[in-house]
Amino acid sequence: MRRVLMQWLVEHGLTPWIIPNFWFLLCLSIILGSLWTLHRWRREGQPVAVASDLLFWGIPSLLVGAKLLYLAQFGLAHWHGWTAAGLSLYGGLVGLLGAWIVTYAFSPYRFLLFLDVVTPSLALGLFLTRIGCFLNGCNGGRVSGVSWAMRFPPDTNVFEQQVASGQISESALRSLPVHPTQLYESLFGLLCLVFLLLLSKRRQFEGQIFFTGMLWYSTYRFLTEFLRADNGGLRPLGVLTFAQAVSLALFSVSLALVLTKGRRSTI
């Protein structure tokens, strides 16, 4: 998809390099999210050095976790290097939380407050990186007849999946029209960002922003899996996809903590 947009720009006399790729948008989301987290942490009256250390250990853990959980879901046959396609959003979340929990064990800090501070940055990252997924042609949806369905070129994961499933031939010029699930999730991330910031102004207890964000995302991800075409691999609960199983667990834990902590804050 990125190549198609670049060709369109060239045809109209514009520079093609203004179209970013996935890794550019991922790095941009990490840089902007980190700077914003440091700013918000400072506004909470907390030492910036603590947040800096957490981000220093958390960012590589995010990338490693995202790659390892993807391989656990689809198998080592899908290993094509660290910079190749194939990352799990939930794996990245596990990597982040794991690093921050380990850090807390050795050097305690206000863990739940930090999660509240960083959550809007995670929503910003979701908004930017899913645009990257769209440009990369991965994480696409099922074939659809809706008016906004999109066709992807041969050099994309969407196209290759349809070839592998026998839906189109290798000589096809474009994929069959599919739901642009990447853009759906990008828009969801933007809406989450807005509502999380509004909720931050009325936070009743530490952890409320993070667990509320996890409630929203796990619900969205569970539902959008029905539209996605790249949800094969391991299915721990049989009928449900891997991401749906994780979403159910995340939703249950987040809901229990929101209700428990919310009840305590009103006593």
ABEGO torsion letter per residue (X at the ends): XAAAAAAAAAAAGBBAAABBBAAAAAAAAAAAAAAAAAAAAAAAGBBAAAAAAAAAAAAAAAAAAAAAAAAAAAEAAABAEAABBGBBAAAAAAAAAAAAAAAAAABBBBAAAAAAAAAAAAAAAAAAAAAAAAAAGBGBBBBBABAABBBBBAABAAAAAAAAAGABBAABABBBBBBBAAAAAAAAAAAAAAAAAAAAAABABBGAAAAAAAAAAAAAAAAAAAABAAABEBBAAGABBAAAAAAAAAAAAAAAAAAAAAAAAAX
